[in-house]
Amino acid sequence: MLFTGSTGELDLAHTLATDSQHYAGSISSSSPSLASGDVIVLNDMNFVNGTTTAVYDTVNHVLAVTNGTATADISILGTYSANSFAAVDNGSGKVEIHDPPLV
């Protein structure tokens, strides 16, 4: 999946590591990194306040998202630090990922 506009939203299902058909593609941008308005929604993971985290592995280029019960590993190509991403509630109880973290 390639983000090419100024901002975009990607809604993903089948992201959980325990799902036999989990998403195995890579996400990238036409620029070196995702834009500040780009959003990734994990439709199969519930947001748990105080527990849900998103940590980027800078060596393997994998974003590990967990809510304490479920885990999703998503390949995101680009230049990021380990804490580049923020996990928030999307307003419907699902996990929404932003880069860079929205303040």
VOBA-1610 file (N, C-alpha, C; in pm, whole numbers, padded with zeros to 5 digits, always signed):
BEGIN
Met+00085-00116+00000Met+00000+00000+00000Met+00090+00122+00000Leu+00061+00219-00087Leu+00144+00339-00100Leu+00059+00463-00080Phe+00094+00545+00021Phe+00032+00676+00041Phe+00098+00772-00059Thr+00017+00837-00146Thr+00075+00928-00244Thr+00023+01070-00234Gly-00092+01093-00172Gly-00147+01227-00159Gly-00090+01299-00038Ser-00147+01415-00009Ser-00099+01492+00106Ser-00135+01423+00237Thr-00251+01359+00245Thr-00289+01279+00362Thr-00379+01165+00315Gly-00394+01064+00401Gly-00479+00952+00365Gly-00512+00868+00485Glu-00613+00781+00469Glu-00651+00687+00575Glu-00655+00548+00516Leu-00592+00455+00585Leu-00592+00315+00546Leu-00664+00236+00655Asp-00774+00172+00620Asp-00848+00088+00714Asp-00812-00056+00686Leu-00754-00122+00787Leu-00710-00260+00771Leu-00792-00355+00857Ala-00820-00471+00803Ala-00877-00583+00878Ala-00775-00696+00866His-00790-00797+00945His-00698-00913+00942His-00555-00872+00971Thr-00537-00792+01075Thr-00401-00749+01112Thr-00344-00829+01228Leu-00428-00899+01302Leu-00381-00968+01422Leu-00290-01084+01387Ala-00183-01100+01465Ala-00086-01205+01441Ala-00149-01344+01449Thr-00257-01360+01522Thr-00323-01490+01536Thr-00418-01521+01421Asp-00444-01425+01333Asp-00534-01444+01219Asp-00457-01517+01108Ser-00508-01631+01064Ser-00438-01709+00962Ser-00429-01635+00828Gln-00512-01534+00809Gln-00510-01455+00685Gln-00464-01312+00713His-00374-01293+00813His-00335-01159+00853His-00265-01084+00738Tyr-00279-00951+00743Tyr-00221-00863+00642Tyr-00070-00882+00637Ala-00018-00911+00519Ala+00124-00939+00505Ala+00194-00841+00411Gly+00125-00736+00369Gly+00185-00638+00280Gly+00268-00536+00354Ser+00323-00443+00279Ser+00400-00333+00336Ser+00331-00201+00305Ile+00347-00106+00395Ile+00292+00029+00378Ile+00409+00123+00358Ser+00395+00212+00260Ser+00501+00310+00236Ser+00439+00440+00188Ser+00524+00537+00163Ser+00481+00669+00118Ser+00566+00710+00000Ser+00513+00800-00083Ser+00593+00851-00195Ser+00705+00943-00146Ser+00695+00988-00020Ser+00802+01066+00043Ser+00877+00972+00138Pro+00984+01018+00203Pro+01060+00929+00291Pro+00980+00872+00409Ser+00870+00939+00448Ser+00791+00888+00559Ser+00645+00930+00540Leu+00557+00872+00619Leu+00416+00907+00613Leu+00397+01053+00654Ala+00292+01116+00603Ala+00263+01255+00636Ala+00192+01263+00771Ser+00194+01381+00832Ser+00135+01397+00965Ser-00014+01371+00966Gly-00082+01380+00852Gly-00226+01353+00848Gly-00262+01211+00811Asp-00163+01127+00781Asp-00190+00989+00745Asp-00234+00909+00867Val-00334+00824+00847Val-00392+00746+00956Val-00405+00601+00911Ile-00374+00508+01001Ile-00397+00366+00978Ile-00492+00317+01087Val-00605+00258+01047Val-00703+00208+01142Val-00699+00055+01141Leu-00684-00002+01260Leu-00686-00149+01275Leu-00828-00188+01316Asn-00908-00225+01219Asn-01050-00253+01244Asn-01075-00380+01325Asp-00974-00463+01340Asp-00993-00586+01416Asp-00927-00581+01554Met-00881-00463+01598Met-00821-00452+01731Met-00893-00344+01811Asn-00940-00381+01928Asn-01004-00285+02018Asn-00898-00202+02090Phe-00927-00073+02105Phe-00839+00015+02180Phe-00865-00004+02329Val-00758-00021+02406Val-00767-00034+02551Val-00689+00082+02611Asn-00760+00176+02672Asn-00699+00296+02728Asn-00592+00260+02831Gly-00474+00319+02816Gly-00364+00295+02910Gly-00285+00169+02881Thr-00329+00089+02784Thr-00261-00037+02754Thr-00214-00045+02609Thr-00291+00012+02517Thr-00258+00001+02375Thr-00133+00082+02342Thr-00038+00016+02274Thr+00087+00082+02237Thr+00121+00050+02092Ala+00204+00137+02034Ala+00257+00117+01899Ala+00406+00149+01904Val+00491+00049+01877Val+00636+00066+01882Val+00695+00019+01750Tyr+00779+00105+01691Tyr+00838+00076+01561Tyr+00977+00015+01578Asp+01001-00099+01512Asp+01131-00165+01510Asp+01211-00104+01394Thr+01311-00023+01426Thr+01386+00050+01325Thr+01476-00039+01239Val+01507-00159+01286Val+01592-00251+01210Val+01510-00330+01109Asn+01397-00385+01153Asn+01314-00470+01067Asn+01199-00394+01000His+01182-00266+01034His+01077-00181+00976His+00937-00238+01000Val+00914-00280+01124Val+00785-00338+01162Val+00727-00259+01279Leu+00601-00220+01264Leu+00528-00153+01371Leu+00454-00260+01449Ala+00487-00273+01577Ala+00419-00369+01666Ala+00314-00294+01746Val+00188-00332+01728Val+00077-00270+01798Val+00014-00375+01887Thr-00007-00340+02014Thr-00072-00435+02106Thr-00168-00361+02197Asn-00273-00431+02236Asn-00368-00376+02333Asn-00362-00456+02463Gly-00257-00534+02480Gly-00240-00616+02599Gly-00292-00757+02581Thr-00379-00777+02483Thr-00436-00908+02455Thr-00401-00953+02314Ala-00419-00864+02218Ala-00394-00894+02077Ala-00274-00814+02028Thr-00206-00868+01925Thr-00089-00803+01869Thr-00099-00802+01717Ala-00058-00691+01656Ala-00048-00680+01511Ala+00091-00630+01476Asp+00156-00696+01381Asp+00287-00654+01331Asp+00269-00608+01187Ile+00297-00481+01161Ile+00272-00422+01031Ile+00402-00366+00974Ser+00437-00409+00852Ser+00557-00360+00786Ser+00531-00219+00732Ile+00609-00122+00781Ile+00597+00016+00736Ile+00736+00063+00695Leu+00752+00088+00565Leu+00881+00128+00512Leu+00899+00278+00525Gly+01018+00320+00562Gly+01047+00462+00578Gly+01147+00485+00688Thr+01166+00611+00722Thr+01261+00649+00826Thr+01183+00697+00948Tyr+01185+00618+01053Tyr+01110+00648+01175Tyr+01194+00613+01297Ser+01160+00669+01411Ser+01222+00628+01537Ser+01128+00528+01604Ala+01175+00467+01710Ala+01096+00364+01779Ala+00963+00418+01831Asn+00960+00545+01869Asn+00837+00602+01925Asn+00771+00701+01830Ser+00789+00682+01699Ser+00730+00772+01599Ser+00579+00767+01594Phe+00521+00654+01631Phe+00378+00633+01612Phe+00300+00644+01742Ala+00177+00692+01729Ala+00087+00701+01844Ala-00038+00619+01815Ala-00084+00544+01914Ala-00207+00466+01904Ala-00315+00536+01984Val-00430+00560+01919Val-00542+00628+01985Val-00672+00555+01951Asp-00778+00590+02023Asp-00912+00538+01994Asp-00966+00613+01872Asn-01019+00542+01774Asn-01070+00608+01653Asn-01211+00664+01670Gly-01265+00658+01791Gly-01400+00707+01815Gly-01504+00598+01809Ser-01464+00482+01758Ser-01552+00364+01752Ser-01496+00248+01832Gly-01393+00278+01913Gly-01335+00173+01996Gly-01226+00093+01930Lys-01186+00128+01807Lys-01080+00057+01736Lys-00951+00137+01743Val-00839+00072+01714Val-00707+00136+01721Val-00681+00216+01594Glu-00639+00341+01615Glu-00599+00429+01505Glu-00455+00469+01529Ile-00373+00458+01424Ile-00229+00488+01433Ile-00201+00616+01356His-00123+00706+01418His-00081+00832+01354His+00070+00838+01351Asp+00122+00900+01247Asp+00264+00936+01242Asp+00275+01072+01178Pro+00347+01165+01234Pro+00397+01157+01371Pro+00282+01170+01470Pro+00308+01138+01595Pro+00201+01147+01694Pro+00133+01282+01694Leu+00002+01282+01690Leu-00074+01407+01696Leu-00079+01456+01840Val-00060+01584+01860Val-00059+01641+01994Val-00191+01709+02021
//
